[in-house]
Amino acid sequence: AEPGKTTAFIGSTGCGKSTLVNLIPRFYDVTDGKITIDGKDIRNLTLKSLRETIGLVQQDVYLFCGTIRENIAYGKPTASIEEIKQASKLAFADSFIEKLPDGYDTYISNSDMLSEGEVQLLNIARIMLIKPPILILDEATSNIDLLTEDMIKKAILKLTENSTSIIIAHRLSTIKNCDFIVFIENGNIVEVGTHDELIDKKGAYYNMYKSQFNII
């Protein structure tokens, strides 16, 4: 993955996409070979310094008991309310937050108080606040209605502007414009290229693209 570029990992369910990206923040370590960032083996970095450089947007997002403000500032507790509001606006979360009973001071006791889309937008606001140099998006728009998905896609576009980004997605429409696309089958990389290059190859990616868009 090159600095400032966006790399997408795609493939069928269970092929190893999430397993692969979960190695980057060291949720578990490689058993062979190594992963490097700027040439440095990540096992030689402290977990704190490694994870401070990574923003993670997953399908399942968790809120903590506390105010909306505290939840957004989770990764940067010293953030001012102005910084928090700016991050929320960039994440398209500001409009629904302002409608809550106490706005940013609304107390959240569980994630059921908000819709799945609203919870995801709060998570993106968290990432907007810390502006990490590395961004990992793992099925960030799954199980979300189309209108909210459109807002999340716009927020993600802003999020990836200044980051080295890695995206996992099932919907190929979300990764067409990525700089690199990596197709995985049974834990192995079988194709790498841009959307146009992989379409021209008429291989695994082409077949998945055809099936998703009903192309004959």
N, C-alpha and C positions, 0 to 999 in steps of 0.2 A: 504494500500500500504506500503510494508516494505522498509526500507532504502536500497538504492542501487539496488532494484529490479524493474522489468518492469511489469506493470499491463495494460492489454488491455481491453477496453470496446467495445463490439460489439452488434449488433442488427439491426433490420430493420430501415429504415429512419423514423424519428419522434418518436422513442421509448424513447428518453430522454438522449442519450449519451452526447451530447454537453451541454445540460442544466445542467447535473450532474457536468461535469468538470469545467463549468463556475462559479460554486460556490466556487471553490478553490481560485482563485484570487479575489474573492468577486466582480464580476461584478454585482451580486445581492446576498442577504443574505438568509440563510435558514429560513424558517418560523417555523420549529420544529426541535428539536435535535441540534446537533452542529458538526462542522468540526474542527478537531484538527491536529496540526503539532507538533510533539514531545510532545504531551500531552497538548499543549496550544491552547485554543479556538482562532481561527483566528480573531474573532470579537474583541478580546482584543489587537490585534496588529495594528499598524498604517498601512494604505494602502501602504505607501512607503516601510516600512520594509518588509511587506508581499510580495509585488510584486517584490522587488529586489531579492528575493530568487527563483523566478519562471521564466523559459524561456518558451515562448509560440510560437509554430509553427502551424499556421492555414492554411486552404485551401486558403483563401483570404489574400494576403499579400500586405501591402501598403508601397510604397516608398515616401519619402519626397523630395521636391525640394531642390536640393543640389548635392554635388559630391558623387560619389560612396564611397569614404572614409568617408564622413560625415554620410552617410546612415548606413554603417556598424558600425560606432562608436556611433550610436544613444544611446545605453544603457550605453556607457562608453566614454563620450566625451574627456576624458584626454588620451585615448589610443594612443600609438605611432604608426607610420606607420609600424614599424616592427611587432607590435602586430596584427595590422589589416591584414597585409599580411599573417601572420602565421594562423590566424583564417580563412582567405579566402582559404588558401591551404588545411586546414583540412576539409573545406566545399566543396572542389572541385570547387570553384568559381574563383580561381586565374587565370586559363587558359583563360577564356573568358574575364575577367577584363583586362588582359594585352593586349588583342586585341582591346580594345576600343580606340577611338581616343586619349584620354589623360590618359589612364589607370585608376588609382585610383582617378585622378583629373577630370575625365569626369563628366560633369554636367548633372544631370538627372532632367528634368522638369516634366516628368510623367512616369508611369509604362509601357506605350505603347512602350517606347524606347527599352525595353528588352522583351525577351520571358517570358512566365509564369514560365518556369523552371529556367531561370536565376534569376528572381526575388525571387523565393523560395530559391535558393542557397545563395543569398545575405542575406536573412532572417536567414538562418541557420548559416551563417558566423557571424551575429550579436550575435546569441546565443553562438557560439563557443568563442566569445570574452569575454563574461561575465561569462561563465562556471557556470550556476546556479545549485544549489543542487536539485531543483525540475524542471522537464521538462514535459510539456504537448504538445502532438502532436495530432492535431485534423484534420484528413483527409489531412495530409501533402503532399501526393502524388497524390491527385485527379486531373483529367484534365491535366495530364502531359504525354508526350510521353514516351514510354518504355525505351529509351536510357537514357533520363534525369532522369526518375524515378529510374533507377538502380544507378545513381550517388547520388541521394538524399537518397536512402536507405543506401548506404555506408557511407554517411555523417552522417545520423541519428545513425547508429551503433556506430560511433566514439563519437557522442554527448551523447549517453545514457550510455557510459562506466562508468562514474563517477557520474551519477545522479539517483535519484529516479524518474522513468519515468512512465507517464500515456499516453497510446496511444488509439486513436479512429481510427478505420479503417473499411472499408467495405470489402476490399480484405483480405481474411483470410490468404493468403500467406505471408502477411506482419507481422502477429502476431503469427504465429505457434510456434515460439521459445520464446515467452514471459513467464515470471515466473508464472503469473496468468492471466487467461482469465475470464472476467465477462460478462455473456450474459444477456441482458436487453430486456424485453418485456413490452410495455405499462407502462413504468416508474417503473417497478419492476425488481429486480434481481432474475432471475430464475435458473441460473447455475453459479457455480464458480469452476475453476480447471485448470489444465494444459491442453494443447492440447490433449495429449494421454488420460488423465482421462475423458475429455468431449467426446472424440470419443467413448470410452468404454461405456459411459452412454447411447449412442444412443438416445439423447434427442434433444433439440432445436439446439444446436451447431452442432451436428452430421448432422442434416437435412440440415442446411445452408451449411455446408462443402460439403455434397453430391451434392447439387444443383450447387455450384460454380465450382466444378471440374467434373461435369457430371459422378458421380460415381453411378452405379446401384446396 
